Amino acid sequence: MGHLFPVCVKCAGVASLPQPTPRLVLVVDDDPVSLAIAALLLESEGCDVLQAESGEEAVELLAALNHKSELPHSILTDLRMPGLSGTELAQRLRRATPQALLLAMSASPPPAVEGFDGVIKKPLTPEALATVMAPRHMAPCSEAAAPYSHSDDLLDSKVFDRLRRAISPAALEEVVATFFHDTRTRIAAMRAADPDTRRREAHTVKGGAAMIGALRISLIAAAVESGIDDTEACSRKLDEMEAYCHRTEITLKQRLET
């Protein structure tokens, strides 16, 4: 466990004033890109962040904490993960941390999910981050899915520019590199996978792409996730995703250099 991209951006306070205790947030996601970005954005807001790469790991992490004061104030977990996830994970987390604000996140969020205090959409917006840090009784049932803001069909500039403001250049560069390496690995796996595995891999790509603003990749992944029975049609979609990986990577690298 531990941070993939260990950056913590906190405002410097006046030395003579007492500093508030940072909110402790647990983030759970099987996608390393989404996990890293969520942690970095929360750290940029002054939170301390615990990370888990599965529902099982999250439950084990909470069980290992020795005192109630060490438990997280909020838990933000991907809605669909292999193994323990969804309502079953919510029930396990609620037993371990009954006082915590429990939020699900998804690139395609339903209005509500049983067991969770709210559902928020990937990519994480400032409003979503404010929800994570709010008291449990103030959490909304769900967050409306805002439309993409973009200049073309390749990149959601609003999402990426928000990351640039919140995350250090070195950390963001590493996140971007990890995303493209991870996505190309998943594309290769999808080419030889059975339909169920292919949908799971596409779901993960969709979430990571949404988090960094890779709009076209996210849309293609959503199409693959929805199910394409024809082998040749699916292969063409994966070819298209791979081509957009190349285009988007060049565009993002150019933006990182400016």
N, C-alpha and C positions, 0 to 999 in steps of 0.2 A: 504494500500500500504506500501512501505518500503521494505528494504532488508530482504530476508529470512535468509541470512548468511552474516551479516554485517562485512566484512573484507575489508580493503583497504590497499594495499601494495604499498608504494611509496618510491622512492629513496630519501634519505636525502640529501639536497643540502647544499652548503656553506652558512652560515648565512648572509655574507656580500653581496651575489649576489642576484639580483632580481629573483624571481621564476616565471616561465611562468604560465599563467592561464591554469588550466587543461581543456582538452576538455570535453564537456558535451555530453554524449551519452544517448539516450533513447533506452532501450531494451524492446521488446514486445514479449511475448510468453505465451501461455496458459499452457505449461508444466512447473511445478515449478522447476524441475531439470535443464532443459535447460536454464531457465531464470536465476537461481542462478549461474550456471557455466559461462554463458556469462558475467554476471555482475562481477563476481569475476575475470575472466580473463582480462576484460577491466580495472578494478580497479588496477590489478597488473601492468598494463601498464601506470598507472598514470591518468586515466580518472575518472571523476565524472560520476556516473551512476544513471539515473532514471529508474524505472521499472514499467511495466504495464502488467497485466495478460490477457488482451484482447484488441482487436482493439478499442472497445468502450471506455475502460478506458484510452487508449493512447490519443484518441482525447479529452476526458474530461480533462486529465492532461495538455495537451498543451493549451487548452482554458483557464485554470486557471492561467497560467503564466502571470504576469503583465507587463513584459517589454521584448522587443526584445532581450536584452542581456541575458535573462534567457532561451531562446529557445535553444534546443540541436544543436550541430554542426552536429551530425550524428544520424540516427535512424536505428536500426537493428531489424527487425521484422520477426517472423516466417511466412512462406508463407501460410500455411493452418491452420486456427483456426476456431472454432465455431463462428458464428456471423460475424462481420465485419473483412474481411481479403482480401488478394490478391490485385487485381487492384483497387477495390473500396476503400480499406483502403489506398492504396498509394495515390489516388486522394485526400482523406480527409487530409492525413498528409501533402501532398504537399501544399494544400491551407493554412494550419496552419503554416508551416515552409518552405517557398519556397527556402530558402537558404541552407537547410540541405541536407547532403548526405543521400540518402534513399536506404537501402539495404535489400533485402529479404534473409532469410536463410532457408535451407531445407536439410533434410537427403538425398533426391533424387531430386536435383535441376534441373529445366529445363535450357536451355541455356540463356534465358532471360524472364522477365515478364514485361508486359506493365506497365509503371508508375514508375518503380524502376530504379535506376542508375546502379544496379548490383545485381547479385545473388551469394551467397556464400554457401558453403556446411558445414553441420554439420558432424563431430565435427569441431569446429573452430580451424584453424591452425594459426601459427604466421603470415603467409601471409594474412589470412583473417582479423586478428586484425589490421594489417597495413593498409588494405583497409578501415576499419571502421574509422581509424584516418586520412586518407588522405583527401586532399581537394576534393570537389565534382567533379571538372573537371578532376581529375586524376583517378577516379574510373573506374575499368574495367567493361565491360558488364557482364561478368560472371567469375566464378572461376572453373577451371576444377576439376572434381571429382578425387582426388588422391586415388590410391588403398590402402587398409588396409595394415599396417605393423604389423605382429603378429607372434608369435612363435607357436601357435596352433589355433584351431577353437574357443577358448573360449574368449580370451581377446586380444584386440589391445593394446599391451604393449606401443607402441609409444604414443598413445593418452593418456593413463593413466599416463605415466611417465611425459608427458608434464604438466598435471594438477598438479602432485606432485611438480614440480618445481615452478609453478606459484601461487599455493594456499597453505595457511597454513594447517598443518596437521589436526587441529581441524575442520576447515571449510570443508576440503575435506571429513573427516570422516562423517560429518553431511550430506553432499551432497550424499554420497554413501548410508547412512542409509535411507535418504528420497527417493532416487531412488528405492530401493528395496521395501520399504513400498508402494510407489505409484504404482509400477509395479504389485505387488501382488493384490492390490485393483482393478486395471484395469483388471487383468486376471479374477478375480471373477466376475466383471461386464460383461466381454465379454462372459462368459459362458451362461448368461441368456439374452444376448442382441440380437436385430434384426441385420441383416447383415450390414446396414449402420452405426449403432452405433458401432458395432464391428470393422469395418474398421477405424472409427475415433479414437477409443481407441488404436488400433494397431499402427496407425500412430504416436500417441503421445509417445507410448512406444518405437517405433523405433527411434524417435529423441532423447529421453533422453538416451537410451542405446548407441547410437552413440557418444553422448557428453562425456560419461565417459569411452568409449572404450569397452563396453560389446558387443563384436562382435556377438556372437552366438544369444544372445537375440534379437539384432537388425535385424539379418537375418530372424529369425523365425517371428518376428513382421511384417517384410516386406511381408512374405508369407501370413500371416493372412490378412494384409491390401489389398493384391491383390485380395482377395475374394476366400473363400473356401465354396462351396455350400453344400457339404455333412456334415451333423451334426457330425457324428462320426469322420470324418477326421479332422474337425475343433477342436473337443474336444481333439483329440490326439495331435494336434499342441499346444494347450494351456497347456496340460500336459507336453509337451516337454519344453515349455517356462518356466513353473514353476520349472521343474527339473534343467534347466540351471540357473535359478535365484539362487537356492541353491548352485550350484557349483561355480558360479561366485562370489557370496557373500563371500564364504569361501576364494576364491583366493584373492579377493580384500582386505579382512580383514588381510590376511597374509602379503600382500604387505604393507599395512598401518603400520604394526607392525615392519617392517624391516627398 
